[in-house]
Amino acid sequence: MKFKKQIKGLNAYQPGKTMDEVKRIFNLDKVIKLASNENPYGASPKVKAYLESADVNYALYPDGYATKLRTAVAKHLKVSENQLLFGNGSDDNILIVSRAILQPGLNTVMASVTFGQYKHNAIVEGAEVREVPLKNGEHDLDKMYDSIDENTGIVWICNPNNPTGTLTPSEKIKVFIEKVPHDVLVVLDEAYIEYITDETYVDSIRLIEKHPNLLIMRTFSKAYGLASFRVGYAIGSEEVISQLEPTREPFNNTVLSQDVAVIGLQDQTFIEECRAKNNAGKKQYETYCTERKLDFYPSHTNFILMEVKTDSDAVFQGLMKRGFIVRSGNALGVPGYLRITIGTEQENTELLQKLDEVLHEEGVL
């Protein structure tokens, strides 16, 4: 059959082992997953209350325009409803943007290492991928700018970056966007924005009015604790959104996903509480690393990328045998490191105790 040449040998996304799978393999009664940067406190209690009483006609298609959700998000962000694009998670929005712009003969610029779906979708569309190494864990915007030419379609900036958790300063991003040619779309992926507490951060939405080639991506999967419902959204100029909409699949957000996202958005007290708990949990890991002289990247997210001074896979396996699922740096392009989702205080304490055991076994401590 006539498959695209560029997908030959391209691997599908490989999810990690499920908690049930790990229980079965290692004969465990309890497994804690701290691998996918999900909210350990779940979603707003108001979401659970809604789901317990929701009266939904499952035979009907959802609102294809996501009207209620669109209105709620527009009001929350103080933007026009026509400036919003909704996807089945941010992964869907990345696909929509790539599908709309990238093609053979064009290139796309991104960091290395960063979120893998930018590169994956570019390859599928047959575009050239130009990767610029991070500088101290941050995007090297000067060298990214130098990589742009007349055939560049998209520049991707993940901020805070995944998997490093680092935050590229708002002023640097502003200066960068001002230099980028107007026919190049700059995508600013802010999946972890709710966890940012840095006082120098400036809401990037303010830049769209002056720079219509800027598209900002956010999600309900992280701080809002709604990953299973798959709701991501993008904010851009009305012109850009109108060009992206035709490449969006119809009915890509379900009835329930639209409703719970609205309810979650309304409970900002829950978000504030999660952010405070996350900051406290982050300090547990920073203290652990500092005391054991292990390097770590300063995180502005709900995860931390930390050094283990040995094979990442060995530590990953050692933790999994003890009932903790994390992400090996080998799978993320950062060998010698682990990416760990910040859990509850108790989960963090237990994991760090087990990590001590594994690092002693590996001769690190």
C-alpha positions, 0 to 999 in steps of 0.5 A: 500500500502507498503509505507515506515514505517518512512514516516507515520506521516511525514509532508510535507513541509508547505509553509507560506501563499501567499501574495494574500491569506493574502490580501483576509483573512485580506481585505488588498490592500498591503502585504509585504512578509519578510518570505522566505529570498528572495532578496527584490531587485529582480534579476539583471536587465539583467535577466529581459532584457533577459526574455523580448527578449528570444526566446526559443523552449519550446517543447525541453528538456533542456540541461541535463548537464547544459553545459553553466551554468556549464562552467560559474560557474566553471570559476567563482569559479575556479574549474573543471566542473566535480566538480559541481552538479546542482539541482532544488534548494538546496532542490534538492541537499539535496535530492540527497545527502541523497538519495545517502548515507543515509539508515537504519543502518546509522546515520547523524549528524546535529545541532538543530536548523538548516535548516529542510530539512536535517532531513526531508530527513534523515527520509525519507531514514530511517537513524538515526538523531543525533541533537546537540544543537547550542552553542550561535547560532553557530554549536557546532562542538566539540559535533558534532564530538563526535556524529560521529561513524562508522555508520555516513554517513553525517554531515550537517553544515549550515553556515551561519546557518538558522534560526539563521544567525550566522557564524561559523568561518572558522578556526573552520570548517577547524579544524573540517573537518581535524578530521572527518573520510574520509568516512563521507561526510561533507556537508557545506551549504552556501546558504547565502555566498554572504551576508557574509562580515566577514573579517575572512571568508575564501572561503571553496572551498580551503578545497576540494583539501585536503579533498575530503569528503567535499561537499559545497552547494550554490544557486541562490535563495537568493542574485541572486534573482532567487528563482522562477527558482530553481537553486542550485549547489554543489562543491566537489571532482570529485570522490564525484560528480561522485557518486552523479550524478546517483541519480540526476533526468534527466533534473532537471534544465529548459532551462530558469533557466540555462540561467538566472543563467548564466546572474545573475552570470555575474552581480557581481555589482548587488550582491555587491549593494544588499550586501551593501543595506542588511548591511544597512537594517540589522543595522535598525533591530539591532538598533531597538532591542538594543533600546528596549532591545530585543535579536537578533542573529548577522546575516551574512545573509539577515534575522535576528532572533530577540526576541519578549518576547512573543508568536511568533505566536501572533506577527506573526499574529499581523504583518500579519493582518497589511500586513507583512508576517514573520516567527514565531520562533515557526515554526522554533524551536525558540519560542519567536523569529521572523525570518524576511527577511531584506527588502528595507529601506522603507519596514524595516521602515514600518515593525518596526513601525507595530512591535511596535504596536503589541508589545505594544498590547502584553504588551512587550513595 
